[in-house]
Amino acid sequence: MLELLLDPLFHLPFVTGLLLAPVAAMVGVYLRLRDEWLAALAYAQLAGAGGVVAVALHAPVMLGAVVAAGGLAVIKGLLTRPGNDHYVIFILVGWGVALVASAFSAHGDMVGKSLMDGQLYFTGRPHLMAAVALIVAGVLCLPWLSGCLLMSRFYPDHFSANGLSARPHQITFDLLVVATVAITTTSFGVMAAFALLFVPAWIAWRLARGWVWVLWLAAGIAVAAYLLSFVLAVVLDQPFGPVLVLVLAAMSLLRWLPMPVPGRR
Amino acid sequence: MQPLLVCDGLIAGYDRPVVGPVSFDLYAGEVVGLLGSNGAGKSTLLKSLTGQARIFDGRLTRARGLRMAHHRQQPVRPRECPLTGDDLVRLTGAGRRTPPDDVARLLDCRMDQLSGGQFQIVQIWACLGSPADLILLDEPTNNLDPEATAGLIRLIREGLGGRTLLVVSHESDFIQTVCSRVVPVSP
């Protein structure tokens, strides 16, 4: 079993996933902050559809995923108050487009199936490079972005009251979400990407006391779930995506642990 | 002395006018109350100062570089919220000041574990303790019992530090106690 896990074939996918899992979880925390948790599935589903359409157009899968997720970000920006109802429509469109586009070619069908199944083992060097770039971008802009997103949420008129534009941080966050979802979806598959964006943040939201702890706890849960899923998927010879989803679903029971008591950090 | 803010015949609302015309000036260090009955448009007037309500007529002039903090009538408080009071006061810059004891004992709690009154006090301190030049408090006595209201009056007196405060309330006694000047507001 150890031999299988240490197979050089799995090194690159393993490292790529290990970098992406905590990033996706942290982005999920901010999506939850903005009450946009269902947007995570809409982004993932459309990124998957974009990847399949890209195959039909003989374009790179990741490029198609980025363009489709970016399209959603633009539409979301044009809607003054995008609610979860809008995201349901995007999810349905993404699902339908992915299945229709995959019927056009055998390659499209294979890519569509792998995005639905979630086969991390097919990730290559571009995914790893993209994951590293994503982390660098996140580390650089998160200190500024985090404060802006929190102010927007809890003091909605702070920006207009002080003659400041909210657009720069809104656009930066949307770009970060688009990049994270596109890379995570093409690496983990649609549902596994959504699970990483949703479940760790959902658990941490309930258990953590303090904003910094929410971020660390969500990232920690994502890494733990990822490592466990990787081992289980290799050992049991199962597709990675569904195993990760099931592990995260099981970990969601952690939400029923007692909430933190004031005075005991 | 130049005023921080001038409202001259201001008529404000949303789809249609709700309040005005209202005229008043605000000078540095003043505590001014906007007093009016429920539905008079006091909150709408404050929102017009922060750009959240539409100005239909009149003139609003702000001092250059004026920084504002706005405590809304219904502050944002998600049903489940892991942020602590400490997170909130750090966010607005109030974390740089030493909070009064009444506030300090609440800062370690998650926002969803505070009572309505406790949350109100933390929110008000997050605005009062911020580096804003002009602080807008909209119905700050909401959810407060008489003892907490007395604590709020102390908080305003000790926490303002010579800055300017514009308070909206329908409670005449509270306005008369904390304000140096009162502006009546009617629809």
Interface residues (C-beta under 8 A of the other chain):
Chain A: D35 G147 L150 M151 R153 F154 Y155 P156 D157 H158 S160 A161 N162 A204 W205 R206 L207 A208 R209 G210 W211 W213 V214 M259 P260 P262 G263 R265
Chain B: K47 L49 T50 G51 Q52 R67 M68 A69 H70 R72 P75 V76 P78 E80 P82 L83 T84 D86 D87 L88 L91 T92 D108 C109 R110 Q113
